[in-house]
């Protein structure tokens, strides 16, 4: 069985470009590959002309591991394709006031009740990847501006965790930033296929923070800024609790750093 589910009025939009079936998207759509591994790839494509052109991203999943199918089942309580699982995660974040990419459609090919392949299409975010923003602007910022960004980022992560959402792929390059006209910053998070819901475990949330801490390069984030991030995340916690949290986050960050190189930006 093959099917596609569209959000809002996107079915009519894609119909204008003869993109109607699962195979139209998964097999036949000309697109530029920007990331690939054995089980999934990410591509980008644009439709329309001039001022009406729209840019999209598509994540395609093929023959998922059993552990991935079990993971999605345990999180939402029913069999679910990888694309639909990320679609549901997007909706959960948006329902909780947490910005992420906007869903356009997902498709799935199910054989004998088991996912064969699936895809998710999202619209381009109207914001900038945090790594690009940092690389282009950080050296020109005063310390006060850097602290403002770090504290507002911590508040964003705290909001995610307050919704009992766990993001094991929480790295700087999976966060997007927008500066408002009043000088405040808003954030969005992407790459949600490993997201977990209904997570109350403090240790799992600390691991999220540790991975983000690992991705904060020393060339941009000195120790003072990293500590400010953790302290701002802790908000009204007691000093002793904050000190313990900081130690745990730094310990897990070191564990991650021992296993993988830091991505430069």
C-alpha positions, 0 to 999 in steps of 0.5 A: 500500500502506498499513500500520501498525506498533505497538510493544508492545501499543499495537495493542489500546489504539488498537483500543479507540478504533477507530483501526486503519487508516492513514486512521483516524490520518492523515485522521480523528483529531481532534487539535490542530495545534501545528506545520505546514509544507508537508511535515509537521505535528505534532499532539497528541491524548489518549485515555482518561478521567480517570486513564487518559488518555494524551497523544500526539504525531503527526508527519505527513509528506506528499509528501516531497522527493526529497532527504529520501528520498535522505537516509534511504536513505543513512543506513540503506541501504534505501528508507524512509518519513520516519516509519519513518526517525524510528522507526528513529532513536528505536530507535537512540537508546534502544539506545544509552542515550540518552533520547528520546520513546517510539515508539507506532506509525508508518504509511505509504502507499506508491505504486509504491514511493515514499512518498506520506505517513506518520505517527509517533505517540509518547507524551508525555514525562514530563519538561519542555522545557528552555526551560520549565524555564529560564524558570520556574526560572533566576532562582531558581538559584544559580550552582552550580546553573546550572553543574551543569545546564550540565555535565550537559547537555554530558555528555549531548551528548557521549554522543550524539556518542560514539555517532556520532550527529549532530543538526542540529536540536539546540536548547534547545527540542528537549531535555527535562529531568528532576530526579531525587530525588538532585538529578541531571538526566537529559535527552532529545532530540526531533525526529529526522527529520534525524538522521544515524548513523555520523557521525565527522566532527568538523566536523559535531559542532561544527555541532551544538554551534554550533546549541545554543550559538546557542539558549542565550539571553544572558539566561540563559546568560552567556559564562562558562556557555557556555564551561563548556558547551563545556569540559565537553563536551570533558571531558579534552581538552588546554587547547589543544584546548579553546580551539580547540573553543570558538573553532570552536563560537562561530564557527559559532554566530555564523554561525547567528545571522547567518541566523536570529533567536534563539527567545525563551523 
